[in-house]
Amino acid sequence: MLPGALTAYVGLIALIHLRVLLPPEAENWTIDVFGFIPRRYDANALQIYFPGGEGAKIWTFVTYSLLHANLSHIFFNVLWLLPFGSALARRFGAVRFFVFMAVTAAVGALAHLVTHEHAIAPMIGASASVSGAMAAAIRFAFVRGSFLSFSRGDADAAARVPALSLLRALRNPRVLAFLAVWFGINIIFGLGSISVGAEGASVAWQAHIGGFVAGLMLFSLFDPVPRIAATADASSRDI
């Protein structure tokens, strides 16, 4: 059974996606007002006017993550959220989980802004937050008894095992393998300019990396579970 916080998050995304039933003009307006558009922050005198005014420069750092291009876009984000987001929502609780998803979305948007300074195309989708959730979850996912270990208990107990410190996580072979695969896939998407979706929208891989790094680095600020003891290194291995 999914934790309530994740169910609410996915439900909110699904509810917002009903915007596709609006007339095209109204749907485009929602994207312009709530999507993340780097050009909105351009100080150039020839700045284009975007709906939403100054307020949109603030809220779009988060609201873009709740908009999606189509059902397949939602499906793939939810697919990755099911294991990683479920564990994180159980561990953090609702308030921490929602704030964490907002923070990683904002960092992902910042990474996109830095690398697409003058872009007019709106960025939408929860991928930066999903990436952040994946990164945060691997801080405890491979610890014995957790949800990616070979010996685990019930879902709530598996989500609340003591986490590894960042330095110890970066020495864990399984974490390193996960990082190599994850970054490798995103670099391939970036260098290959691979497009996804029916509209051929390109993958905002820099935002993914921004959200992922934020999740990995900021995990401890949100984690309510006491840190794993330095003498318990063996507990990070399945036996």
N, C-alpha and C positions, 0 to 999 in steps of 0.2 A: 504494500500500500504506500502510495506516495505521501511524503510529508505535506502538511497543509500549506506551508509557505511556497513550496514548489508548485503545488496544484494551483494556488492563487496566481502565481507569476505566469504560468502557462495559460491559465484562463484569461488573464488580463491581455496577454498578447493575442489570443484568439478573438477576444471581444473587440480589441482595437482593429484587428484585421477586417472586421465587418465594414470598414471604411471603403473597401473595394465595391460595395453595393451603392456607394454614392455616385452622383453624376461625375463624369470625368473632371470637370472644372473644380468641384468640391474636393475630390480625391487628390488632385494635384496641389490644391491649396494646403491640405493637411501635410503633404510631404514637404512643401516649402516652409511651413510654419514650424513643424516638429522634426524634420530631418536635419542632419548635420551637414551644413554647406560651408566649406572652408572660405569661399569668396565672401561670405557674410562678414568676415573679420578683416577683410582687406582695407587698409587705410587709404588706398589709391583714390584720387579725386574723381575718377571715373567709376566709383563703386556702384554696382547695380543694386537697385532697391529690391529687398526680399520681404515678403509678408512676415509679420511677427515683431518687427521693430527691434529695439534694443533688448527687450526681454528674451527674444529668441536666441540671442547670443549667449544666454545663460542656460535656459532650460533645454536647448537642443543637445547639450553635452550628455544628457541622459535620455531625453525623449526619443531620440533617433533609434535607440536600442529596442524600443517597443514596437517599431514599425517594421514590416517585412514586405518583400516584393510579391511573394506568392506562397502558396501552401507548401511547396517543396522547400522553400527557404525556411519556413517555420519547422517543417518536419526534421530537417537535418540538425537544426539548433536544438530542438527538443530531444532528438535521438541521443545527442551527447550529454544533455542535461540529465537524462534519466538516471544514469549511474553516478556521475560526478556531482550534479546539482542536488540529487536526493541525499547523498552522504553529507554534503555541505550544509543543506538546510536542516537536517537532523542535528548536526553538530552545533551550528550557530544559533538556531532558533530564528523565528520570523524576522524580528527587527534587524538583527545583525546581518541576516541573509540579504534582505532587501537593500540595506545600506551598502553592503559589499558589492552587490550587482550594480548599483548606481555608481560607486566609486570606480570600479573596473571599466564600466562603460565610458566614464568621463576621461580616464587615462587613455583608453583606446581612441577616443575622439581627438584627444590632444596629439597622440602619435600620428593620426591621420592628418590633422591640421599642419603639423610640422613638415610632413612629407608631400602634402598636396595644397600648398599655400594659396594658390589662385584658382583652385578647382571650383566649378560651378555645379557639377553633378552632386546631388544629395547622397550622403551615405546613410543607409538604414540597416537595421538588423541587430540581433542580440549577440552576434558572434564574439565581440570583444569581451562581453560579460561571461559568455559560455567558456571562452578561453581562460578567463580569470578563475572561474570556478574549477576548471580542470587543473590549473596550476596549483590552486590552493589545496585541492583534494589530494594531490600526489604527495603533499607534506605528511600525510598519514595513511594514504591508501595502501602502501606496501608493508606497513608495520603489521606484525603478526596479530591476527584477529580482526584486521580491517577488511574492507570490502574487496580489495584486489589481492589479498593474501590467499595462501592455500589453506589456511585454517582460520575460519571465522565463525562467529556466532550469529545472533540475530542482528537485524539491520541497525537498530538503535545502538547496540553495544559496539558493532563494527564501526560506526560513525564517530564513536567517542573514545577511541584508543588514543593514548598520548602521542603527540606528533613529534616528528624529528625536527631538530633545529635546522635552519636553512643550510648551514655549513655541512651538517651531517647528511642532510637530504642530498646535497650535491656530491656527496661521496658514495651514495648508495647506487649500486650497479643498475638496479631496476629503474630508479628515478632517472639516471643518466641515459638509459636506453629509451625511456619514454620521451625525455627532452630531445634526444637526437632525432627520433622519428617525427615528433611534433614540429620541431623547427625545420626539419628537412622538407616535410610536406608543404609548409607555408612558404619556404624559400622557393620551392619548385613552382608553386602557384604564382609567386611574385616575378621570378625571372622568366617564367614561360608565358606571362600575361594570360593565364588561363581564365576563361570566362565561365560563368555558371548561370543557370536559370534560363527560362524561355526568352527573356529579354536580352540575354547575353551580357548581363551586368558583370563587371570585373570584380574579383575578390579583393576586399580591402584588407590585405594581409598585414599591412603595417599596424592597423588597428587591432588585429588579432594578437600580434606580438606585444603591443602596448598593454592590452588587457591581461595577457598571460603573465608578463613580467610583473605587473601590478599585483596580480593574485598571488604569485609566488613570494614576492617581497613583503606584501602587506598582510599576509595570512595571520601572523602572530598578533597583530593589532586587534583582530576580530575574534580570535580563538579563545573560548571560555574554558577549554580543557587544560589542566596543568601540563606543562612541558615534560617530555620524557626525560628521565634522569640520565646523567652522563654515564653512569655505570651500567645502564641497561641496554647497551648497544646490541647485545645478542637478541633482544626482543624485536629488532628490526628485520630479523631473518626468520624465515619459516623453517621449522625443524620437525 
